[in-house]
Amino acid sequence: MASRTVLITGSTSGIGLGIARAFANAKYNVIFHGLEKNGSDIAAKIAREFQVAHLFSPANALHSDQLRTMVDEGLRRFKHIDVLVNNCGIQHVSPIETFPEDKWADILRINLTSAFILTKALMKPMKENKFGRIINVASAHGLFASEYKSAYVAAKHGLLGLTKATALEGAPFNINCNAICPGYVRTPLVDAQIRDQAKSHDIPESEVIPRVILQKHAVKKFVPIELIGNLSLLLADEISATLTGTAIPIDGGWSAQ
């Protein structure tokens, strides 16, 4: 069994899955989390591929008690959780005046409050171990705003505030906390946006990518999931103790404008 254990929310698809693969390749024990019906199979397949120990949780991030149960199960299984990656999130696009209040509440609960609940649950054991690494997967929308994404932008900006506060409280105990702020990454969620934008603008999907999706990227390429995984490993490393409280853009030059 590896000496380090990582818990990654939303790790059976998209960015979280890529981060999980990176940590499994580095021989971490991995606590997978997701709501996919075949999430347990996805987790087991990766664990077999990289020959690491694992645990899978279908905890609903809307429910704090389920998140705390996931942490308790992980601690019972591995005795310690050294790295927490708060990655799970949802999106809804609507003008403010018609934005459904239940969607607003769900987005803040999943994208922001779940990170607080898990950080709260792990701060004490991390302090006792005198080691902890907390990585919040925010977004370029944690640094900038876009129209029709009020809840998502608010949640991701809030996540950066939580990152800074956690970094300050964790610093005396060798616990760092950083946020990664990706631009557009080619995931199933983005594929759906491409299809929707093609219909909306009445243009081919091939034109949607440079003209709409990657418009604000100086480099007209999607951010590789592998890059996010590799950065996460660096932030989790022993050497990164003094790298804390930051919001690191991986956005193809979006933030250079």
LOKOL-334079 format. One record per residue: residue in one letter; x, y, z of N, C-alpha, C in turn. Coordinates in nm, 4 decimals. Example, Ala and Ser with C-alpha at 12.3 -4.5 7.8 and 13.67 -1.06 7.14 Angstrom:
LOKOL-334079
aa,neast,nnorth,nup,caeast,canorth,caup,ceast,cnorth,cup
A,1.3190,-0.5690,0.7800,1.2300,-0.4500,0.7800,1.3200,-0.3300,0.7800
S,1.2850,-0.2250,0.7080,1.3670,-0.1060,0.7140,1.2900,0.0030,0.7870
This chain:
LOKOL-334079
aa,neast,nnorth,nup,caeast,canorth,caup,ceast,cnorth,cup
M,0.0845,-0.1192,0.0000,0.0000,0.0000,0.0000,0.0882,0.1244,0.0000
A,0.0552,0.2194,-0.0863,0.1358,0.3405,-0.0989,0.1333,0.4201,0.0307
S,0.2332,0.5066,0.0468,0.2429,0.5837,0.1698,0.1482,0.7029,0.1701
R,0.0973,0.7432,0.0552,0.0090,0.8582,0.0476,-0.1278,0.8178,-0.0090
T,-0.2318,0.8877,0.0374,-0.3677,0.8636,-0.0090,-0.4289,0.9947,-0.0552
V,-0.4989,0.9915,-0.1690,-0.5645,1.1094,-0.2234,-0.7143,1.0836,-0.2358
L,-0.7934,1.1833,-0.2000,-0.9378,1.1806,-0.2209,-0.9696,1.2857,-0.3266
I,-1.0353,1.2430,-0.4341,-1.0658,1.3331,-0.5461,-1.2153,1.3290,-0.5728
T,-1.2828,1.4408,-0.5569,-1.4254,1.4426,-0.5869,-1.4468,1.4573,-0.7375
G,-1.5568,1.4009,-0.7838,-1.5859,1.4049,-0.9271,-1.4781,1.3389,-1.0099
S,-1.4303,1.2236,-0.9633,-1.3114,1.1623,-1.0249,-1.3416,1.0418,-1.1125
T,-1.4678,1.0242,-1.1520,-1.4989,0.9147,-1.2441,-1.5363,0.9668,-1.3821
S,-1.5072,1.0956,-1.4071,-1.5268,1.1514,-1.5410,-1.4486,1.2818,-1.5523
G,-1.4259,1.3256,-1.6744,-1.3702,1.4576,-1.7018,-1.2360,1.4860,-1.6370
I,-1.2211,1.6090,-1.5887,-1.0951,1.6536,-1.5286,-1.0580,1.5676,-1.4082
G,-1.1559,1.5368,-1.3244,-1.1279,1.4573,-1.2053,-1.0721,1.3204,-1.2380
L,-1.1226,1.2603,-1.3441,-1.0726,1.1300,-1.3867,-0.9273,1.1407,-1.4309
G,-0.8950,1.2475,-1.5034,-0.7555,1.2682,-1.5438,-0.6637,1.2882,-1.4256
I,-0.7107,1.3621,-1.3243,-0.6302,1.3813,-1.2033,-0.6120,1.2485,-1.1307
A,-0.7180,1.1685,-1.1247,-0.7091,1.0380,-1.0586,-0.6074,0.9481,-1.1274
R,-0.6060,0.9506,-1.2593,-0.5089,0.8691,-1.3329,-0.3653,0.9133,-1.3004
A,-0.3443,1.0443,-1.2893,-0.2104,1.0945,-1.2580,-0.1646,1.0468,-1.1204
F,-0.2528,1.0538,-1.0216,-0.2155,1.0104,-0.8866,-0.1993,0.8587,-0.8793
A,-0.2835,0.7857,-0.9512,-0.2682,0.6398,-0.9533,-0.1359,0.6009,-1.0179
N,-0.0996,0.6714,-1.1232,0.0285,0.6438,-1.1896,0.1458,0.6727,-1.0966
A,0.1270,0.7681,-1.0047,0.2302,0.8006,-0.9056,0.2210,0.7109,-0.7819
K,0.1338,0.6105,-0.7877,0.1211,0.5073,-0.6834,0.0592,0.5569,-0.5535
Y,-0.0283,0.6545,-0.5636,-0.1095,0.6918,-0.4489,-0.2243,0.5926,-0.4336
N,-0.2684,0.5697,-0.3095,-0.3998,0.5109,-0.2892,-0.5012,0.6164,-0.3336
V,-0.6066,0.5751,-0.4025,-0.7012,0.6725,-0.4569,-0.8421,0.6457,-0.4041
I,-0.9015,0.7491,-0.3459,-1.0438,0.7444,-0.3102,-1.1194,0.8149,-0.4217
F,-1.1894,0.7359,-0.5015,-1.2672,0.7884,-0.6133,-1.4046,0.8315,-0.5643
H,-1.4613,0.9269,-0.6365,-1.5959,0.9746,-0.6042,-1.6666,1.0157,-0.7330
G,-1.7942,0.9824,-0.7430,-1.8715,1.0242,-0.8590,-2.0108,0.9663,-0.8561
L,-2.0960,1.0204,-0.9409,-2.2343,0.9760,-0.9464,-2.2652,0.8932,-1.0710
E,-2.1651,0.8648,-1.1538,-2.1880,0.7788,-1.2704,-2.2349,0.6412,-1.2242
K,-2.3276,0.5838,-1.2973,-2.3805,0.4520,-1.2598,-2.2718,0.3457,-1.2583
N,-2.1731,0.3607,-1.3478,-2.0635,0.2638,-1.3541,-1.9376,0.3179,-1.2862
G,-1.9552,0.4120,-1.1929,-1.8402,0.4740,-1.1269,-1.7512,0.3737,-1.0555
S,-1.8123,0.2757,-0.9910,-1.7340,0.1740,-0.9208,-1.6475,0.0955,-1.0173
D,-1.7018,0.0651,-1.1343,-1.6251,-0.0090,-1.2357,-1.5108,0.0756,-1.2907
I,-1.5376,0.2044,-1.3126,-1.4334,0.2954,-1.3620,-1.3177,0.3010,-1.2627
A,-1.3517,0.3158,-1.1345,-1.2490,0.3236,-1.0307,-1.1679,0.1948,-1.0234
A,-1.2366,0.0818,-1.0271,-1.1680,-0.0470,-1.0166,-1.0754,-0.0694,-1.1361
K,-1.1184,-0.0262,-1.2544,-1.0366,-0.0439,-1.3744,-0.9062,0.0337,-1.3644
I,-0.9132,0.1576,-1.3178,-0.7918,0.2384,-1.3026,-0.7011,0.1802,-1.1946
A,-0.7602,0.1364,-1.0857,-0.6807,0.0762,-0.9779,-0.6068,-0.0479,-1.0275
R,-0.6735,-0.1283,-1.1100,-0.6075,-0.2470,-1.1662,-0.4973,-0.2072,-1.2633
E,-0.5255,-0.1070,-1.3456,-0.4272,-0.0639,-1.4460,-0.2967,-0.0195,-1.3817
F,-0.3074,0.0540,-1.2714,-0.1871,0.1088,-1.2079,-0.1464,0.0324,-1.0824
Q,-0.2224,-0.0723,-1.0494,-0.1912,-0.1587,-0.9353,-0.1797,-0.0792,-0.8055
V,-0.2886,-0.0058,-0.7756,-0.2941,0.0711,-0.6520,-0.4201,0.0320,-0.5747
A,-0.4178,0.0597,-0.4454,-0.5361,0.0370,-0.3629,-0.6346,0.1513,-0.3861
H,-0.7640,0.1202,-0.3737,-0.8626,0.2250,-0.4003,-0.9890,0.2035,-0.3198
L,-1.0704,0.3068,-0.3195,-1.2033,0.3044,-0.2596,-1.2916,0.3897,-0.3492
F,-1.4193,0.3532,-0.3613,-1.5122,0.4329,-0.4421,-1.6301,0.4762,-0.3560
S,-1.6700,0.6021,-0.3710,-1.7858,0.6539,-0.2995,-1.8811,0.7223,-0.3963
P,-2.0108,0.6905,-0.3873,-2.1124,0.7591,-0.4670,-2.1801,0.8727,-0.3895
A,-2.1092,0.9319,-0.2957,-2.1681,1.0366,-0.2112,-2.2259,1.1491,-0.2962
N,-2.3441,1.1946,-0.2597,-2.4064,1.3079,-0.3268,-2.3532,1.4355,-0.2628
A,-2.2860,1.5184,-0.3423,-2.2210,1.6379,-0.2887,-2.3202,1.7414,-0.2373
L,-2.4484,1.7234,-0.2644,-2.5497,1.8118,-0.2074,-2.5733,1.7846,-0.0592
H,-2.5270,1.6687,-0.0124,-2.5582,1.6249,0.1235,-2.4295,1.6130,0.2067
S,-2.4135,1.7012,0.3025,-2.2914,1.7062,0.3830,-2.2658,1.5763,0.4577
D,-2.3731,1.5109,0.5041,-2.3542,1.3883,0.5800,-2.2926,1.2789,0.4938
Q,-2.3283,1.2748,0.3652,-2.2695,1.1747,0.2760,-2.1217,1.2047,0.2499
L,-2.0871,1.3316,0.2410,-1.9461,1.3672,0.2223,-1.8639,1.3294,0.3455
R,-1.9185,1.3552,0.4638,-1.8461,1.3192,0.5865,-1.8325,1.1673,0.5993
T,-1.9341,1.0941,0.5568,-1.9256,0.9476,0.5582,-1.8149,0.9001,0.4650
M,-1.8016,0.9644,0.3476,-1.6945,0.9287,0.2548,-1.5569,0.9469,0.3199
V,-1.5389,1.0572,0.3916,-1.4114,1.0808,0.4606,-1.3898,0.9746,0.5677
D,-1.4919,0.9445,0.6463,-1.4784,0.8441,0.7522,-1.4412,0.7080,0.6939
E,-1.5052,0.6700,0.5827,-1.4728,0.5418,0.5185,-1.3292,0.5407,0.4675
G,-1.2854,0.6517,0.4122,-1.1482,0.6601,0.3635,-1.0464,0.6501,0.4754
L,-1.0741,0.7158,0.5871,-0.9819,0.7093,0.7006,-0.9776,0.5694,0.7613
R,-1.0918,0.5021,0.7663,-1.0928,0.3645,0.8161,-1.0128,0.2729,0.7241
R,-1.0244,0.2942,0.5952,-0.9581,0.2060,0.4969,-0.8077,0.2304,0.4920
F,-0.7679,0.3584,0.4910,-0.6267,0.3903,0.4667,-0.5557,0.4543,0.5865
K,-0.6296,0.4832,0.6941,-0.5739,0.5407,0.8170,-0.5428,0.6901,0.8035
H,-0.5142,0.7366,0.6849,-0.4867,0.8785,0.6650,-0.5229,0.9173,0.5222
I,-0.5690,1.0423,0.5056,-0.5921,1.1011,0.3738,-0.5008,1.2222,0.3660
D,-0.4045,1.2152,0.2773,-0.2984,1.3156,0.2729,-0.3268,1.4292,0.1759
V,-0.4018,1.3983,0.0712,-0.4291,1.4965,-0.0337,-0.5788,1.4980,-0.0613
L,-0.6359,1.6167,-0.0647,-0.7768,1.6352,-0.1001,-0.7835,1.7198,-0.2258
V,-0.8519,1.6687,-0.3272,-0.8742,1.7449,-0.4502,-1.0242,1.7709,-0.4634
N,-1.0624,1.8953,-0.4423,-1.2031,1.9344,-0.4550,-1.2296,1.9718,-0.6007
N,-1.2878,1.8794,-0.6736,-1.3027,1.8969,-0.8182,-1.4482,1.8965,-0.8649
C,-1.5390,1.8349,-0.7921,-1.6745,1.8156,-0.8449,-1.7438,1.9496,-0.8668
G,-1.8273,1.9538,-0.9689,-1.8981,2.0771,-0.9987,-2.0068,2.0569,-1.1020
I,-2.1024,2.1499,-1.1044,-2.2069,2.1503,-1.2040,-2.2185,2.2905,-1.2616
Q,-2.2934,2.3038,-1.3695,-2.3070,2.4312,-1.4387,-2.4516,2.4502,-1.4822
H,-2.4953,2.5746,-1.4862,-2.6237,2.6102,-1.5468,-2.6088,2.7498,-1.6056
V,-2.6585,2.7679,-1.7246,-2.6424,2.8941,-1.7974,-2.7785,2.9604,-1.8144
S,-2.7900,3.0844,-1.7666,-2.9166,3.1563,-1.7753,-2.8929,3.3028,-1.7394
P,-2.9676,3.3954,-1.7990,-2.9618,3.5348,-1.7525,-3.0030,3.5431,-1.6056
I,-2.9515,3.6423,-1.5361,-2.9788,3.6553,-1.3933,-3.1282,3.6636,-1.3648
E,-3.2008,3.7378,-1.4472,-3.3418,3.7596,-1.4159,-3.4276,3.6341,-1.4284
T,-3.3760,3.5339,-1.4998,-3.4499,3.4078,-1.5122,-3.3752,3.2901,-1.4511
F,-3.2670,3.3188,-1.3786,-3.1853,3.2107,-1.3227,-3.2650,3.1415,-1.2118
P,-3.2873,3.0109,-1.2229,-3.3662,2.9411,-1.1203,-3.2937,2.9405,-0.9857
E,-3.3662,2.9750,-0.8812,-3.3031,2.9837,-0.7497,-3.2588,2.8474,-0.6983
D,-3.3280,2.7402,-0.7389,-3.2831,2.6075,-0.6960,-3.1520,2.5700,-0.7635
K,-3.1344,2.6133,-0.8886,-3.0073,2.5880,-0.9579,-2.8946,2.6667,-0.8920
W,-2.9233,2.7922,-0.8558,-2.8240,2.8737,-0.7838,-2.7793,2.8025,-0.6561
A,-2.8748,2.7533,-0.5792,-2.8430,2.6876,-0.4527,-2.7624,2.5603,-0.4748
D,-2.7999,2.4816,-0.5751,-2.7286,2.3563,-0.6023,-2.5855,2.3827,-0.6480
I,-2.5672,2.4817,-0.7338,-2.4324,2.5120,-0.7840,-2.3422,2.5570,-0.6701
L,-2.3914,2.6431,-0.5833,-2.3089,2.6858,-0.4697,-2.2825,2.5701,-0.3742
R,-2.3808,2.4853,-0.3557,-2.3644,2.3721,-0.2639,-2.2592,2.2739,-0.3158
I,-2.2662,2.2410,-0.4451,-2.1755,2.1410,-0.5005,-2.0388,2.1995,-0.5313
N,-2.0352,2.3186,-0.5903,-1.9087,2.3756,-0.6366,-1.8275,2.4421,-0.5261
L,-1.8942,2.4848,-0.4192,-1.8242,2.5579,-0.3134,-1.8400,2.4944,-0.1753
T,-1.9628,2.4723,-0.1330,-1.9838,2.4231,0.0035,-1.9268,2.2835,0.0235
S,-1.9338,2.1980,-0.0776,-1.8771,2.0636,-0.0630,-1.7270,2.0711,-0.0344
A,-1.6579,2.1668,-0.0971,-1.5143,2.1837,-0.0715,-1.4896,2.2251,0.0731
F,-1.5753,2.3125,0.1259,-1.5633,2.3529,0.2662,-1.5884,2.2346,0.3602
I,-1.6929,2.1569,0.3321,-1.7274,2.0436,0.4195,-1.6120,1.9434,0.4245
L,-1.5537,1.9117,0.3091,-1.4452,1.8135,0.3056,-1.3169,1.8695,0.3669
T,-1.2902,1.9971,0.3420,-1.1736,2.0603,0.4043,-1.1890,2.0600,0.5563
K,-1.3076,2.0951,0.6027,-1.3350,2.0948,0.7468,-1.3132,1.9558,0.8065
A,-1.3612,1.8527,0.7355,-1.3509,1.7159,0.7867,-1.2068,1.6671,0.7935
L,-1.1206,1.7208,0.7079,-0.9840,1.6680,0.7005,-0.8793,1.7568,0.7681
M,-0.9167,1.8764,0.8083,-0.8171,1.9648,0.8687,-0.7575,1.9057,0.9969
K,-0.8422,1.8516,1.0838,-0.7904,1.7974,1.2100,-0.6961,1.6801,1.1867
P,-0.7344,1.5765,1.1088,-0.6393,1.4665,1.0866,-0.5138,1.5106,1.0121
M,-0.5260,1.6067,0.9208,-0.4058,1.6562,0.8527,-0.3144,1.7290,0.9504
K,-0.3730,1.8078,1.0400,-0.2921,1.8760,1.1412,-0.2212,1.7754,1.2315
E,-0.2922,1.6696,1.2683,-0.2316,1.5671,1.3535,-0.1157,1.4977,1.2828
N,-0.1271,1.4799,1.1510,-0.0204,1.4150,1.0733,0.0896,1.5121,1.0332
K,0.0661,1.6409,1.0579,0.1617,1.7462,1.0196,0.1935,1.7411,0.8702
F,0.0922,1.7045,0.7943,0.1046,1.7052,0.6486,-0.0345,1.7073,0.5869
G,-0.0523,1.7924,0.4881,-0.1772,1.7944,0.4137,-0.1628,1.8778,0.2882
R,-0.2286,1.8344,0.1824,-0.2286,1.9084,0.0573,-0.3737,1.9166,0.0087
I,-0.4233,2.0385,-0.0071,-0.5598,2.0594,-0.0518,-0.5555,2.1371,-0.1832
I,-0.6167,2.0794,-0.2841,-0.6158,2.1370,-0.4184,-0.7601,2.1611,-0.4601
N,-0.7939,2.2855,-0.4850,-0.9277,2.3208,-0.5283,-0.9277,2.3470,-0.6785
V,-1.0025,2.2675,-0.7524,-1.0117,2.2887,-0.8962,-1.1174,2.3961,-0.9182
A,-1.0704,2.5173,-0.9409,-1.1601,2.6300,-0.9631,-1.1858,2.6418,-1.1130
S,-1.1508,2.7534,-1.1714,-1.1790,2.7768,-1.3133,-1.1224,2.9131,-1.3482
A,-1.1040,2.9380,-1.4772,-1.0764,3.0749,-1.5196,-1.1894,3.1666,-1.4741
H,-1.3092,3.1077,-1.4555,-1.4223,3.1864,-1.4069,-1.4134,3.2132,-1.2569
G,-1.3108,3.1642,-1.1910,-1.2803,3.2092,-1.0569,-1.2023,3.3395,-1.0588
L,-1.1470,3.3740,-1.1754,-1.0697,3.4966,-1.1931,-1.1454,3.6009,-1.2744
F,-1.2299,3.5550,-1.3653,-1.3040,3.6422,-1.4553,-1.4511,3.6015,-1.4557
A,-1.5330,3.6867,-1.5120,-1.6752,3.6549,-1.5246,-1.7127,3.6392,-1.6712
S,-1.8215,3.5688,-1.6931,-1.8853,3.5610,-1.8241,-2.0345,3.5795,-1.8053
E,-2.0997,3.6273,-1.9079,-2.2437,3.6447,-1.9019,-2.3131,3.5104,-1.8808
Y,-2.4257,3.5154,-1.8112,-2.5185,3.4025,-1.7973,-2.4657,3.2888,-1.7089
K,-2.3562,3.3120,-1.6383,-2.2989,3.2092,-1.5520,-2.2833,3.2619,-1.4091
S,-2.3828,3.3360,-1.3618,-2.3689,3.4071,-1.2342,-2.3384,3.3135,-1.1180
A,-2.4089,3.2008,-1.1085,-2.3878,3.1101,-0.9957,-2.2506,3.0436,-1.0029
Y,-2.2127,2.9989,-1.1204,-2.0835,2.9324,-1.1395,-1.9694,3.0288,-1.1075
V,-1.9788,3.1503,-1.1604,-1.8756,3.2522,-1.1354,-1.8681,3.2854,-0.9861
A,-1.9837,3.3008,-0.9218,-1.9854,3.3312,-0.7784,-1.9226,3.2184,-0.6975
A,-1.9567,3.0940,-0.7326,-1.9031,2.9792,-0.6592,-1.7518,2.9681,-0.6767
K,-1.7038,2.9856,-0.7987,-1.5603,2.9714,-0.8239,-1.4808,3.0869,-0.7625
H,-1.5369,3.2080,-0.7629,-1.4707,3.3170,-0.6910,-1.4662,3.2859,-0.5413
G,-1.5741,3.2312,-0.4884,-1.5763,3.1927,-0.3480,-1.4749,3.0856,-0.3158
L,-1.4541,2.9942,-0.4094,-1.3577,2.8857,-0.3885,-1.2162,2.9413,-0.3754
L,-1.1874,3.0481,-0.4470,-1.0548,3.1102,-0.4329,-1.0403,3.1750,-0.2950
G,-1.1474,3.2330,-0.2433,-1.1422,3.2877,-0.1075,-1.1210,3.1791,-0.0048
L,-1.1898,3.0668,-0.0200,-1.1712,2.9529,0.0706,-1.0281,2.9014,0.0618
T,-0.9729,2.8997,-0.0578,-0.8342,2.8554,-0.0778,-0.7376,2.9391,0.0057
K,-0.7544,3.0698,0.0005,-0.6629,3.1590,0.0722,-0.6761,3.1432,0.2238
A,-0.8004,3.1354,0.2712,-0.8210,3.1195,0.4158,-0.7651,2.9868,0.4651
T,-0.7857,2.8802,0.3876,-0.7336,2.7487,0.4248,-0.5814,2.7487,0.4263
A,-0.5216,2.8170,0.3287,-0.3752,2.8240,0.3231,-0.3185,2.8904,0.4480
L,-0.3810,2.9965,0.4938,-0.3321,3.0672,0.6118,-0.3459,2.9815,0.7375
E,-0.4595,2.9145,0.7514,-0.4805,2.8323,0.8709,-0.3948,2.7058,0.8687
G,-0.3669,2.6560,0.7508,-0.2906,2.5323,0.7411,-0.1404,2.5497,0.7465
A,-0.0928,2.6705,0.7180,0.0517,2.6937,0.7056,0.1342,2.6472,0.8259
P,0.0913,2.6694,0.9499,0.1741,2.6250,1.0628,0.1805,2.4731,1.0783
F,0.1001,2.4003,1.0038,0.0907,2.2549,1.0205,0.1351,2.1776,0.8952
N,0.2088,2.2437,0.8068,0.2558,2.1806,0.6824,0.1385,2.1357,0.5945
I,0.0335,2.2182,0.5952,-0.0820,2.1954,0.5073,-0.0852,2.3109,0.4080
N,-0.0714,2.2800,0.2815,-0.0852,2.3872,0.1832,-0.2199,2.3754,0.1140
C,-0.2622,2.4832,0.0518,-0.3886,2.4842,-0.0212,-0.3747,2.5777,-0.1403
N,-0.4038,2.5250,-0.2575,-0.3933,2.6025,-0.3799,-0.5128,2.5737,-0.4697
A,-0.5372,2.6659,-0.5610,-0.6440,2.6484,-0.6584,-0.5856,2.6436,-0.7987
I,-0.6396,2.5548,-0.8799,-0.6060,2.5473,-1.0209,-0.7223,2.6081,-1.0987
C,-0.6911,2.6960,-1.1916,-0.7946,2.7692,-1.2656,-0.7840,2.7383,-1.4149
P,-0.8432,2.6268,-1.4583,-0.8317,2.5908,-1.6004,-0.9217,2.6767,-1.6886
G,-0.8749,2.6948,-1.8126,-0.9631,2.7434,-1.9178,-1.0458,2.6261,-1.9663
Y,-1.0735,2.6226,-2.0951,-1.1582,2.5155,-2.1476,-1.0790,2.3863,-2.1668
V,-1.1353,2.2793,-2.1139,-1.0779,2.1451,-2.1218,-1.1768,2.0583,-2.1992
R,-1.1274,1.9723,-2.2877,-1.2175,1.8902,-2.3697,-1.2732,1.7755,-2.2849
T,-1.3915,1.7973,-2.2325,-1.4608,1.6984,-2.1504,-1.5987,1.6746,-2.2111
P,-1.6706,1.5729,-2.1653,-1.8073,1.5522,-2.2156,-1.8973,1.6735,-2.1966
L,-1.8794,1.7489,-2.0868,-1.9600,1.8679,-2.0648,-1.9323,1.9746,-2.1701
V,-1.8059,1.9906,-2.2068,-1.7704,2.0885,-2.3101,-1.8177,2.0408,-2.4472
D,-1.8114,1.9112,-2.4730,-1.8642,1.8582,-2.5990,-2.0114,1.8939,-2.6148
A,-2.0865,1.8853,-2.5056,-2.2282,1.9217,-2.5105,-2.2447,2.0703,-2.5402
Q,-2.1572,2.1541,-2.4816,-2.1624,2.2973,-2.5099,-2.1333,2.3259,-2.6565
I,-2.0399,2.2514,-2.7139,-2.0059,2.2707,-2.8552,-2.1266,2.2422,-2.9433
R,-2.1952,2.1328,-2.9154,-2.3142,2.0983,-2.9936,-2.4225,2.2055,-2.9793
D,-2.4431,2.2509,-2.8561,-2.5457,2.3529,-2.8327,-2.5109,2.4842,-2.9021
Q,-2.3835,2.5238,-2.8961,-2.3412,2.6490,-2.9578,-2.3503,2.6414,-3.1102
A,-2.3219,2.5245,-3.1668,-2.3330,2.5071,-3.3118,-2.4762,2.5312,-3.3575
K,-2.5714,2.4769,-3.2811,-2.7127,2.4971,-3.3146,-2.7525,2.6436,-3.2939
S,-2.7065,2.7024,-3.1852,-2.7435,2.8390,-3.1523,-2.6924,2.9390,-3.2555
H,-2.5678,2.9197,-3.3003,-2.5057,3.0126,-3.3957,-2.5240,2.9697,-3.5407
D,-2.5803,2.8497,-3.5592,-2.6007,2.7944,-3.6937,-2.4687,2.7880,-3.7709
I,-2.3674,2.7329,-3.7048,-2.2372,2.7133,-3.7680,-2.1898,2.5717,-3.7379
P,-2.0959,2.5184,-3.8182,-2.0458,2.3832,-3.7919,-1.9736,2.3759,-3.6566
E,-1.9753,2.2571,-3.5964,-1.9076,2.2390,-3.4680,-1.7590,2.2718,-3.4778
S,-1.6982,2.2451,-3.5942,-1.5552,2.2733,-3.6114,-1.5255,2.4226,-3.6004
E,-1.6248,2.5080,-3.6333,-1.6045,2.6524,-3.6218,-1.6348,2.7026,-3.4813
V,-1.7188,2.6295,-3.4096,-1.7540,2.6702,-3.2734,-1.6305,2.6727,-3.1847
I,-1.5423,2.5763,-3.2030,-1.4269,2.5649,-3.1126,-1.3392,2.6896,-3.1166
P,-1.2872,2.7333,-3.2340,-1.2022,2.8539,-3.2318,-1.2802,2.9843,-3.2162
R,-1.4025,2.9908,-3.2703,-1.4757,3.1179,-3.2738,-1.5526,3.1471,-3.1454
V,-1.5952,3.0419,-3.0756,-1.6794,3.0614,-2.9575,-1.6126,3.0072,-2.8318
I,-1.5870,2.8772,-2.8311,-1.5360,2.8131,-2.7090,-1.3986,2.8676,-2.6712
L,-1.3075,2.8722,-2.7674,-1.1698,2.9132,-2.7377,-1.1442,3.0592,-2.7727
Q,-1.2485,3.1378,-2.7847,-1.2327,3.2776,-2.8246,-1.1363,3.3534,-2.7332
K,-1.1458,3.3289,-2.6021,-1.0638,3.4045,-2.5065,-0.9279,3.3404,-2.4800
H,-0.9050,3.2215,-2.5352,-0.7726,3.1602,-2.5257,-0.6791,3.2251,-2.6275
A,-0.5624,3.2723,-2.5842,-0.4628,3.3188,-2.6812,-0.4102,3.2003,-2.7621
V,-0.3880,3.0889,-2.6959,-0.3516,2.9637,-2.7624,-0.4808,2.8899,-2.7932
K,-0.5108,2.8745,-2.9197,-0.6404,2.8177,-2.9598,-0.6387,2.6651,-2.9494
K,-0.6135,2.6194,-2.8291,-0.6132,2.4767,-2.8005,-0.6825,2.4538,-2.6666
F,-0.7418,2.3354,-2.6523,-0.7963,2.2977,-2.5231,-0.6824,2.2697,-2.4256
V,-0.7072,2.2972,-2.2985,-0.6090,2.2660,-2.1945,-0.6051,2.1143,-2.1767
P,-0.4869,2.0524,-2.1890,-0.4793,1.9064,-2.1713,-0.5085,1.8659,-2.0270
I,-0.5911,1.7646,-2.0118,-0.6192,1.7135,-1.8777,-0.4907,1.6666,-1.8101
E,-0.3980,1.6127,-1.8883,-0.2714,1.5620,-1.8324,-0.1931,1.6740,-1.7652
L,-0.2035,1.7969,-1.8191,-0.1340,1.9102,-1.7588,-0.1908,1.9415,-1.6210
I,-0.3225,1.9336,-1.6083,-0.3858,1.9575,-1.4786,-0.3457,1.8481,-1.3798
G,-0.3402,1.7236,-1.4275,-0.2970,1.6134,-1.3416,-0.1546,1.6311,-1.2943
N,-0.0660,1.6711,-1.3842,0.0747,1.6890,-1.3472,0.0925,1.8047,-1.2488
L,0.0173,1.9132,-1.2693,0.0257,2.0254,-1.1755,-0.0268,1.9842,-1.0382
S,-0.1320,1.9051,-1.0370,-0.1859,1.8572,-0.9095,-0.0825,1.7760,-0.8330
L,-0.0088,1.6926,-0.9043,0.0965,1.6134,-0.8390,0.2046,1.7038,-0.7803
L,0.2408,1.8091,-0.8518,0.3404,1.9021,-0.7996,0.2899,1.9696,-0.6721
L,0.1656,2.0143,-0.6749,0.1098,2.0816,-0.5571,0.0996,1.9873,-0.4382
A,0.0871,1.8582,-0.4652,0.0745,1.7582,-0.3578,0.2094,1.7139,-0.3024
D,0.3162,1.7500,-0.3677,0.4486,1.7003,-0.3316,0.5000,1.7640,-0.2028
E,0.5916,1.6928,-0.1373,0.6573,1.7451,-0.0171,0.7232,1.8801,-0.0440
I,0.7787,1.8962,-0.1634,0.8568,2.0163,-0.1944,0.7704,2.1414,-0.2040
S,0.6385,2.1239,-0.2115,0.5491,2.2371,-0.2367,0.4956,2.3031,-0.1105
A,0.5590,2.2806,0.0019,0.5092,2.3365,0.1284,0.4968,2.4882,0.1239
T,0.5884,2.5560,0.0551,0.5851,2.7021,0.0509,0.5031,2.7559,-0.0657
L,0.4503,2.6670,-0.1468,0.3616,2.7069,-0.2565,0.2185,2.6930,-0.2055
T,0.1622,2.8029,-0.1589,0.0302,2.7941,-0.0953,-0.0462,2.9243,-0.1104
G,-0.1776,2.9140,-0.1096,-0.2645,3.0304,-0.1193,-0.2740,3.0910,-0.2580
T,-0.2358,3.0138,-0.3604,-0.2311,3.0678,-0.4955,-0.3516,3.0232,-0.5787
A,-0.3757,3.0975,-0.6855,-0.4732,3.0596,-0.7872,-0.3976,3.0544,-0.9189
I,-0.3732,2.9348,-0.9669,-0.2839,2.9162,-1.0819,-0.3661,2.8993,-1.2095
P,-0.3558,2.9944,-1.3029,-0.4292,2.9804,-1.4285,-0.3608,2.8812,-1.5222
I,-0.4409,2.7929,-1.5817,-0.3959,2.7102,-1.6948,-0.5009,2.7335,-1.8025
D,-0.4870,2.8450,-1.8735,-0.6000,2.8943,-1.9518,-0.5641,2.9369,-2.0930
G,-0.4525,2.8873,-2.1446,-0.4146,2.9209,-2.2810,-0.3902,3.0695,-2.3034
G,-0.3554,3.1417,-2.1983,-0.3268,3.2836,-2.2107,-0.4473,3.3739,-2.1909
W,-0.5610,3.3184,-2.1529,-0.6819,3.3977,-2.1254,-0.6504,3.5095,-2.0261
S,-0.5803,3.4747,-1.9178,-0.5548,3.5726,-1.8105,-0.4460,3.6721,-1.8462
A,-0.3831,3.6566,-1.9632,-0.2816,3.7530,-2.0052,-0.3442,3.8755,-2.0721
Q,-0.4730,3.8691,-2.0991,-0.5380,3.9781,-2.1714,-0.5730,4.0938,-2.0780
